[in-house]
Structure formats: structure tokens, C-alpha cells
């Protein structure tokens, strides 16, 4: 229950900080947008790199599985 209340308070504080100054806020909205503009491409690059590594690992796993199937098939015929 405490974590729920703390979460709601943090969300309210973040919304309050983003509101314009003339509407009873800190006016950090432009800073948040600038952060998102700079952060989204960086996060996209990181996700892309992770996807490439996962793809390479998947290709290696498939090659290993085919090799094991071929070995198992040749052992059965002997």
C-alpha cells in the first residue's frame, strides 16, 4: 500500500513539474521534451544493438541444432 501511495505522489510531482509556470507548475515541459528528443534515438540505438546480438545468437543456436540433428541422424544409421 505504501508503494502505491509513493508512486501516485511521484507521478503527481512529475506532472506538476511539467505544467507551465503560469498554471502553477515549474515549467519544465520544454526540458522534458528536449530530453525525450535526445534520449529516444539513443534508446533506439541500444535496442537495435541488442536485437542484432539476439539475432546472431539465434543464428548460432539454429546452426548448432542442425549440427546436433545431423550427428544424431548419422549415429542412428550406424
ChimeraX attribute file (.defattr): number of C-alpha atoms within 10 A of each C-alpha:
attribute: neighborCount
match mode: 1-to-1
recipient: residues
	/A:1	6
	/A:2	7
	/A:3	8
	/A:4	9
	/A:5	10
	/A:6	11
	/A:7	12
	/A:8	12
	/A:9	12
	/A:10	12
	/A:11	12
	/A:12	11
	/A:13	12
	/A:14	14
	/A:15	14
	/A:16	18
	/A:17	17
	/A:18	17
	/A:19	16
	/A:20	14
	/A:21	13
	/A:22	8
	/A:23	9
	/A:24	10
	/A:25	16
	/A:26	15
	/A:27	16
	/A:28	17
	/A:29	17
	/A:30	12
	/A:31	11
	/A:32	13
	/A:33	12
	/A:34	11
	/A:35	11
	/A:36	13
	/A:37	11
	/A:38	11
	/A:39	11
	/A:40	11
	/A:41	11
	/A:42	12
	/A:43	12
	/A:44	11
	/A:45	11
	/A:46	12
	/A:47	12
	/A:48	12
	/A:49	12
	/A:50	12
	/A:51	12
	/A:52	12
	/A:53	12
	/A:54	12
	/A:55	12
	/A:56	12
	/A:57	12
	/A:58	12
	/A:59	12
	/A:60	12
	/A:61	12
	/A:62	12
	/A:63	12
	/A:64	12
	/A:65	12
	/A:66	12
	/A:67	12
	/A:68	12
	/A:69	12
	/A:70	12
	/A:71	11
	/A:72	11
	/A:73	11
	/A:74	10
	/A:75	9
	/A:76	8
	/A:77	6
	/A:78	5
